Amino acid sequence: MTTILFDLCNLIILLVWGFILFFPRWRISENLISYPWVPLGISFFYSYFIIVSGGLAEADFSSLEGIVTLFKKTTPESAAAGWLHYLAFDFWVGTWIIRHSRKKGIAHLAIIFPLLCTFMLGPVGIMMYSFLLMGIQQFRKAK
């Protein structure tokens, strides 16, 4: 069951990222961007995997050693939960980038690279978007 649910979540996230990257103005994409449907859905499965894996009562998040121990004791369900954690937050950040760039008048084509980085590398994407935004702001000031 874990593999099926994990594969389903991965397939869905690939599809929704495809929609928001390549068809951002389609109605379905607009709905995905404007409301957290995807992170909410992923959160449901994340919660399921956390419960099935026995929870995090004994997890030590206060030290690197505690995190290493947590990873060493991983199960398929806890690994799936960890991955879904990334998927939910990376998608949330990706949709924020789109909404923010629209408010700032930045063309969608300009944010494709930061979005791809967000999808694949999480924090690197927000860093790339921040650099892009700073560059655009400096360019607009210079004009």
N, C-alpha and C positions, 0 to 999 in steps of 0.2 A: 504494500500500500504506500509506503514511504516513497519508493521510486516513482510510482505512478503520479502521486501528488507533486513531487519535486519536478518531474518532467513536464507536467501540465503547467506549473507556475513558470518554468523556464520558457516554454513555448509561448505562453501568453505575454510574458514580458518582452520577448523578441518582437512579437506582433505589434504591441502597443508602442514600443520604441520606434518601430518602422513607421507607424502612422504619424507620430509626432515629429519625426525627423524629416520624412519625405512628403507628407501630406498634411502640414500643420493647420491648414485652413478648412479641411474637411470637417463636417459636423461632428463626426465621431471623435476626431482629434481634438476639436475644440472642447468637447465634453471631457475628454481625458485630461486635457490641460487645465481646465477651469475648476474641476472638482477632484478630490483625491480618491476616485474610484479604485484605481489600481493599488495604491498603498493600503487602502482599506481591505481589499480582497487578499492581498499578500499577508496583511496583519492577521487575518483569520487563520490562514495556514501556518503562519509563524507561531501563533498561540497554540495551535494544535500540536505542532512539533515540539514545542517547549514542554507542554504537558505530558506528551507521550514519552519524552526523553527523561522525565523525572524531575524537571524543573531546574532552577538555578539556586536553590537554597544553600548549597555548599560551595557555590562559585565565589572566588576571591578576585574581585575586579580592582583591588587597591594596589596590586603590585604586578610587575612583569612576570615574576615567578608564578603568581596565581593565575595569570592568563595562560602561560605555557602549560601549567597543570590542567587547566580547563580544556585546552586543545588536545592534550595527550589522552584525556579521558572521553574524548568525543565518541558519539554513536552516530549512525546514519541520520537519526532524527535530529540530534543536536547540530550536526553539520548542516543539515537542510535548513534548520532554523537560522543558523548563522548566515547562510547564503541568502535566505529570504530577507533577513535584516538589511543586508547590502542592497538587494534589489529594490526594496521599498524606499529606502532613503535616497538611493541614486536616482530613482524615477522622480521622487518628490523634488529633488534639487533640479533635475532636468526640466520639469514643468515650471519651476520657479524661474529658471534662466529664460525660458521662452516668454513668460509673462513679463518679467523685468525688462527684457530686451525690447518687447513691444512698447512698453511705457517710455523707454528711452529712444524709440525710433530707430532701432538697429535692425537691419535687414536679416531675415531668417538665414539666408545663405551664409552670412558672417558668423553665425553661431553654431553651424553644423559641426565644426571641429571641436569646440568646447563641449557640445552635447555628446559627441562620440566619446570624448575623453571621460565625461561624466558617466556614461554607460559602462565603459570598460575599466576606468581607473578612479571613479568616484571623486575624491578630493582634487585630483589633477584637473578635472573638468571645471570645477568652480574656480580654481586658480587660473586656468586658461581664459575663462570668461571674465574674470576680474582684470586680467592683463588687457584683454580686448577692450573692455569698458574704459579702463584708464587711458588707453591709447586713443580711443574715439573721443573721449572727453578732452584730452590734450589737443587733438586735431581740431575739434570744434572751437576751442578757445583761441587757437592760433589763427583761425579764419577770421 
